[in-house]
Amino acid sequence: MHIRTAAVMVAAVLTIIGCSNESKPAPAGQQDSREAADTITEQQAVNNDSAEESGGYEVIATDLESPWSIAPHENVIYISEREGTIARVEGQELTREAVNVKQPVVQRGEGGLLGLELFPDFGETARAYAYHTYETEGELMNRIVVLERTEGQWNEVDVILEGIPGAMFHDGGRLKLGPDGYLYATTGDAQQEELAQQLESLAGKILRMNRDGSVPEDNPFAGSLVYSYGHRNPQGIAWSNDGNMYSMEHGPSGSPGGHDELNIIQPGLNYGWPAIIGDETSEGMEQPLYHSGNDTLAPSGMEVSNNGDILAAGLMSEQLVRFSPDGVLEEIVLDEVGRIRDVRFHNGQLYVITNNTDGRGNPGSEDDRLLRMELEQ
């Protein structure tokens, strides 16, 4: 495992070249609409004989295609792929499965099939929540649906929420069931930063909903799914055993750049975007637990260990890093594998997906990969 001391880690972060992050435009070839649900009708089996130990991790699967979210169940790992497929990994076998939705998945910019969260009773229902980008009347939007896996395909059986503002960039997309049993979703500002401060908009928010998409009675704003606001493009949420909810969020690109954030999320609070970033203050707005200054991690998925340590996947930094519970950046847990999109604890081990095939990385011959680490949960 590539583990370094905090001092070395901080030095590495501060020498990252450039301040571009997740909002950097993708090459033109990555911006076309890919309506995979209409074109992929059969399972595509991929031979995977590459499981091996290297640098403290084991390679479980190769040849993933722009993977985004890890969803484990028993001895199977499901992974959403942005073109609109779900990779199923069991043992050394990867099977690519079609996703059939009523509004075709559009992979454009940062959009596509993003968040994936299995029902707690997935073993009985074969159902999952999915977050994906679609197009309506020439406008990009995002929606949350229920998928059911039947005979190796995933079919839409219910719509939880539609009309989440979308764009080429800043689509959010993380889905997690919280310890309270509610479904949480992160949304980006859809490149309209003013929407993050508008409570009537679903953009630039963390949303909290009943499992059928209705508004919980104890949400902070009556009749609204908005749980917190003032977010730019959050792509990670996780909870500690003591009940703290954390989020990771992309800061601005260009000038001043950087200022990625780690926040403790509390209901009804305003996290400042676009009015403040970094150490700036304004009445009624929260400051982050940690920010990256003028440098960038480009954070995406995250997890919290049993002892409260926070693990955050970095795209631009190409690192998996560990924060202490109070937001001190402690060490690099994993590097030298390229861009890292998501992390998930399962059965006492940590699963990691790389993200080098999304048009912004430098993919190797086996990318993208699912990795497994022996890391204390």
PyMOL commands that set and color helices and strands:
alter all, ss='L'
color gray80, all
select helices_A, chain A and resi 6-14+28-30+36-39+122-125+193-197
alter helices_A, ss='H'
color red, helices_A
select strands_A, chain A and resi 44-46+53-54+57-61+67-73+76-81+85-90+93-100+113-118+127-136+139-150+153-165+175-177+183-186+205-209+226-229+234-239+245-249+261-265+290-291+299-304+310-314+319-323+329-335+340-346+349-354+370-373
alter strands_A, ss='S'
color yellow, strands_A
deselect
rebuild
show_as cartoon
